[in-house]
Amino acid sequence: MLKDIIEVIPHDNYQLYLKFEDGKEGIVDVNQLIEFTGIFAPLKDFNYFKTVKINS
């Protein structure tokens, strides 16, 4: 079963700190997961990337 993300903090180099409802946490390197093209192209702008938030 998927756990909800309860905290997200952007880091340098397109990395995100994620904390899940079960207490697990870690850093995800978004740069390794997606190409910044198509729908993800706006994320190339690091200032925009840093506006990440949890959708309640």
Secondary structure, 3 states (H helix, E strand, C coil): CCCCEEEEEEEHHHEEEEEECCCCEEEEEHHHHCCCCHHHHHHHCHHHHCCCCCCC
